[in-house]
């Protein structure tokens, strides 16, 4: 059964921070084609990248229905490019190696802050008609004496990635609000993935940790890697703006219009299933997949910028 891609997570435990795309190959900017439709790049091939998830192969499989849809609607080849970490996607779009990027909320804000010329066109939503959004969870192993985020002080705490919204930024803000200095009062561990963070807590490698809600509530349970009740959720964030797709501003207007139409009107399980883009059936929200994408713009991420202002995190002001 096919599935739509989940909200972005990081890759695997211990992934190295790197500002390079894996096997990035030819820059998207060098394949300019004929920009006779109003100026801008009009490449023969579009490159789509996403901040990493469980592993590169499963992530590409998850995006395959959307890749096929983009190819049909744009008349262009679409290549999925795997990335080494969150920062790799930012750097790749900055250097015109990526035309369409699936970010997390924070990594999108960081991309804009660091000068990436791209605009959000849509964000992922779990349920049709619902505003795109999700939550960060603070978790402990079942039976732990830690009952609230205030008890995280002095403990070994698992995070996901410094550029992760639900796996780092919102948790850091919550720790500060609880009177805990993340630089002095805890021992932080960057696991590289939401799945890795949860599993490290469950195995006892960390006393507590943070991850996106769906990784705790459903994904790892569905995979058989976690049993209901193995971990306790002792903290939940406010709703975080859904993960955006951003397209490069220097693409030709006609190309941007076609990509925008795909994500705002067609990249959802209803359309993909009805038009044969899924090998069997694309999964909906109640079957471990998101429903699809809905229209957003830059102002939708004001909440993330507000949390950045609270944490004063260096990533938020990267240039």
N, C-alpha and C positions, 0 to 999 in steps of 0.2 A: 504494500500500500504506500502510495506517495504521501509526502507531508510537505507543508509549507515550512520555510525556515523559521526557527525559533527566534525570539529576541536575542540580540547578540550576547555571546559570552566570550571568555578568553579561551585559549587553546588547551594546553596540558600542563600538568604540574612541572614547574621549573623552567618554563619557556623563557628564553633570553630576551631581554628588551633589545630591539634592533630597529633601526630606521631604514630597513630594506625590505623589498618584496621578494619572496622566494621565487626564484626562476622567473624574474619579471619580464625578461626578454625585451622586445622592441617597445619603445615608448608609444603610447597611444597617439601622441602628438605628431609622430613622424609619418603616420598613415593618414594624410589629410584629405585625400580625395579631391572632389571638385566642390568648392564652397560657393556655388552659384545661386544659392537660395537666400541671400541676404547677408552673407559673411559668416565668419566663424568656422571652426573645424567641422568637417564632414567626413569622418573616417569610414573606411570600408568595414572595419572591425571595431566594435565597442567592447571595452573591458569593464567588467563588473567585479568588484571586490567587496568583501564583508569582514568586519572584525571577527576574529576566530571563534569557533564553537567547539563541539566535542572533538572533532578531527576534520581535516581538510576534505577527505573523501565523502563523509556523511554530509558535510555542509554543502558541497557541490551538488550532491544528489538532491538535497532539499531545495536548492534553487533551480533545479533543472526545468520544472514547469514554467517558471518565470523567464528563464533564459530562452526557452522555446517560444514563448509568447512575444518576448522582445524581438526575436529574430523575425517572426512573422510580421509584426507590426512595423518594424523599421526597415525591413529588407536587408539587414546587415548581419554579418556573423557576430555573435556575442561570445566572448571568452570569459570564463570565470577564473579569477586569479586568487589563489590562496595566499594568505598573509602570515607572517611570523608572529605578529602581535598587533595590538590596537594601533600603536604608533606607526606601524608599517603602512596601514591603509591611509592614514593622514599624509604621510610623506609621499606615497605613490600618487595620490590625487593632486598634491601640490606640484609634482614634477610631470604631470600629464601622462603618467603611466596607467591611470585609472580614470574612466569617464563617469561611471556610476558607482557610488560607494554606499554600502549599508553600514551606518555608524551606530554606536550606542549614543544616548543623549549627551553624555559628557564628552565623548570623543568627537562628536559633531561640534560642540562648543569650542573644544580645543582646536579643531581644524580651522574654524573661523578665526579664532584668536591668533592663530599662528600664520594667518595670511592665505589660507586655501580659498581659492575663488570658486565656490560652489554654493548651490542653494538647495534647501530641503524642499521636496515636492510631496512627500507622503511619509506616513509613519505606520508602524504595525499596530494592529488592534486584535485582541483576542476574540471579541464578539462583534458581530455585525451591528452597526449602529452605535457602538460604544466609542467613547473618546479613547484614543490610544494611551495606554498607561499600564504600569505594573508597580510592584513594590520590592523593596529590599528587606530581607529577613536577617535578624541576628539569631543564631542558633547555638544550642549546646547538645551534648550527648545525653540521651535519656539517663536519668539518675544523677546528673550533675548537681552540685550544690549551688551552681550559678542560676539565679532566678530572674535577673533583670540585667539590663545593660550596665547599670551602676556597678554590678559585680564583676565586670570585665577587667577592672583595675588590677594590675599586677599579674595578669594572666597572658598566656601565649594565644594570640588571636590570628586567625586565618582571614586574609583578604584575597581578592581576586587579582587585580592589576591596578596600578596607580591611575590608569586612564579609564577605569570602569566606574560607571555611575552607581549601580546598586551594589557593586562589590568593593567599593572604596570611598567614593565621594560622600554619598549620603550617610554611610556608616561613620565616617570621620566626623561629620557634622553632629551626629547623634552622640558620639563619645564626648566631644567638646561640650555639648549641652548638658551632659551628665557629669561634667567636671573632671573628665579624664583627658589628659594630654597624650595624644597618640604617639608623640615622639619620646615620651619619658615614662609614662605610666603603664605601658603594655609592651609585650614583645611581639612585633608584627611579623607575619609570614605571608609573602605573596605567592599564592599557589598557581597562578596562571589561568585558572578556570573556575567557573561557578561550580561545576561538578566536582572538581578537585577540592575546593574549599569545603563543600558539604561532606565529602568522603573523608577528608582529613580530620574533621571534627568527630565524625562517627567512629573513626579508628583510634581516636585518642591522641593524634599527632598535635592537635590544637585543643585548648580548653574550650574555646568558643570560636565562632566565625561568622562570616557574612556571605550571602548569595542572593540571587534573584528568587522571587517567590516560586515560580514554576519549577525550578530545579529541585526545590525542597518538597513541594506539594505533589508533583506529578512525574516529572521526567525520570528521575533516578528510581522512583518506585516502579514505574512502567518498565524500566530496563532490568529490574530485578537486582539493582545494586544497592537498594535501600528498602527497608521494610517500614510500613507505617508505624510511627511511635519510636523509631530508632533515634530521632533527634527531636528536640523541643524548640519551638519558636518562642523566644523570650522578648523579642523586639520586632516591630514592623514600622517601616518608614511611611511617610505620606506618599500619595500616588506620584510616581515619576513619569514625566512625559515620555510617550512611546518612542521607540528607536526609529530614527529617520533615514530615508534614502535621500542622498544629495547628488545632484548632477552638476558637472563642470559648467561654469558660466560661459566658457569660450566655445562651446559647441554651437553649431549652426542653429538658428531659431527653429527650423523645421524638424531637426533631429530632436531638439529639446522638447518640442511640442508632442512628438510621438512617444517619447519616453515618459513624459508627464502623464499623458493619457493612459498609458499602460498601468502605471502605478496608482493613479487616482481612480480609475474606473474598471480595471480588468484584473489586476493582480490580487485576486481573492478566490477562495475555494469555490464559490458559486459559479463564477465565470469560467475558471479553469476546468472544473468538472464538466460543465455544460458544453464546453467547446473542445473537449478531448485532449487537453494538455497534460493530463495526469495518466500515468501508465495504467493504474487501476482506479483508485479514488483518492483525491487529496483529502487529508485529514482536516477536520474542523477543530474548533477550540476544545470540545469535550473529548477529543481523541488525540491529545498531546500535540496539537498544532494550532497556530494562530489562524484567525479567519482570513486576514489579508491586510491591505493597506488602505488608508484614507488620507485625504488632503490635509496638509499642515503647512505652516510657513515658519520663518525664523522666530517670530514672537512667541510661538508655542513653547520655546525653551527658556523663557524668562525665569522659570522656577529653578532650573539647573544653575543659571547664572546667579540667582539669589543664594543658593547653597554654596556656590563658589565664593561669594562675598563673605559668607559666614566662616568658612574654613580657611580662607586666604591661602588656599593650596597653590603651590608653585605651578602645578600643571594648568591651573585655570588662567594663568597669565602668561603661558608659554608664548614665545615669539620666535 
